[in-house]
Amino acid sequence: MIQRDEFHAGWKEEPTEEYTHFVSYSGGKDSTAMLIRLLEEKRLPIGKTLIVFADTQYEFKELYEYIHTIEKHIQTYPGFETQKIIILEEYDIATWDQWFYGRLTRGKKKGMYRGMPKLTTPCYWTREAKVKQLFKLREQYPIEEVFIGIAVDEETRYASATIVKEGEEFKVKDGNLRYPLVEWNMTEKQCVTYLQQMRIPSNPLYLNYRRIGCYHCPKQGVSSLFTTWKLYPEKYAEIVHWQKEHRKLMYLNMFEEVILCHYIPLTPYVHNDHFKEHFASLRCYNGDVEELQQKFETGYIPRNKTAVGCWSGCIGVKQAYQELGCGLQMEYERQSELFDFD
């Protein structure tokens, strides 16, 4: 497998080019379809385009190999023979541990330990490791357009943007942000179809995951947790670790508020709405991951493990893997054998 450090070896120095166009690339189906179509429509200027993947440090190893595969495909376009996909680490910001074990700095819970990102609110680690890093890099250059791969059926993610008319075309803008998939009226499913038509394999992680992202993400469902337990037991052990650490911090929050604020005895306050909220905060995943592990070990298999059903039967996708010669076919066969897809 390709590892992250192999990519970083070529990105130690600051670039000297004057970049004008910026592609935010995640390695997912939507941003890949967007990138390929932008190249097909010649909307990316040669020598002036930055293609960047913001690395959270909690990615699956297959993602790096897939990025390498797409990079090789990009280099088949005239003028893009030396184009790189930059893998950007979280430079100049606090680490995951500092955020996780840090204390909230505002709001009614100011001073309490932060713990895992909440299930019902935006993820602070996505903001810090991805969004802020991409914006910071964007500000270093005279960027005219930033391309973001949000599909047209993800309206809540671009709802605040502005739709303007340029000539005979309508474009979605938010400052210099552009949403090409919305302009092209492409849904998530159509992105998968487009990649198949272009004979480009989707990320192999979609074999078993509906969404790809940090492997310890608290927002993932039970089917995703099952896949991680089945395929990546060492990653699942990390998930269990972070649940335990999160609960320790939440108990500390309760201890500080109850004992240090002299709310004694504790019992009369257990049923108070305020303390119900504290006990609710102990839940950081969609289910207790230790209890789920016990269920998985005794044969429990969640329904609807995969979202892209064509992986096991689409001859075109399999051929694309083989023709690209990228090494991902072996990963397909490994996962197919584990889950009896074929």
Steps between C-alpha positions, in 0.01 A plus 500: 500500500605857435563683826450869576871583537570396140283788383641752743853438379429730204331775699751630750564840345257783439382508134627789292223508237229762501197278533160637398274194527452275801331159509397366840536124462382240752555174314125436505276429203361854476828690504658245265216536248528879529876497447485276194219699337681830567797353314278373219344843459840672518399725791829454684789713368823311436772581751273717712284240673539372856330168577506447876396226739492604867623208710337456841758233599215254561449376144488144374817390320301415185414866459863595438536234232182619334626860498818373333289319240298813418821704488636263235179539301516880521849483354362346179340834408713721272682765702435322832778241468669621820186603691497383862222455752640674806440319828486772761554414866361704788795736530498787750188390687432312820513121473202267535609417855516868593146555373362178647648553846462878487228704667217690337575871475151644457132430548310373802742206533810717499782341699378143456704233322420474130532128426374355171320717244129502576261286296260791443737787425765571233830319557774716649772276353365538146507874556854506640676235290320553169307824459741735676805346334350529152399860560844582640670359190251676273588836651867462401428534128296726269227237474218586261290186538474227763320184386310295760342161425155523657227317307173665405303274737703624799317831506554570869876520436473782244167656595661826613688551172385741228371397158600748229463514125813527286404530136263214433617296800400499864780448751500444874745731676603582852770762458744323272368153591349299216276192513530342152291192582211730587550690173494169312199378703692185597375289791717269709373201304574674171857560617545124537349445154726767347813335641385166360443656159850650511633157605641639823447290812340658800687489827510132613392606848150536351489123482388504861463862614224742412728792583875523524684709754673460835485138605422598861220740401225500766231571241537169314222244518504145633559348155810714462624398845444135407711538186782661696484220758506238223770647275705723728501355855788728602292803397201369693721468807576871463128575483448310826791695652352837406157405637661412833699824505192702410303350787782572744488866401122518527513348849763759592263770374227364728740468793620858466148638478355284775784484753694817436183707481381335826193334347494241781351248534492388136188282511234773503651650187523187289150550364548870442495591129842656538652171615304298246689704243829400663410132490389534137845640417653161584365374168748588228425235235182356350505224756745380763794380289612243760152348515484507120832317481357222717198477269723491192709222653189289560385527139295820480518661154324835443275536197585718200876487542570659161355797313644450148345169406660476156846423636450126509338465159607790279739353243599848383622598846701180539658546157592858587690372803688249287576737213636772728739247650498701822506218752147571620367182337670304777315708757172435320564125503600508869180670608284293265639183656440624855142599434407240236398763244551278194 
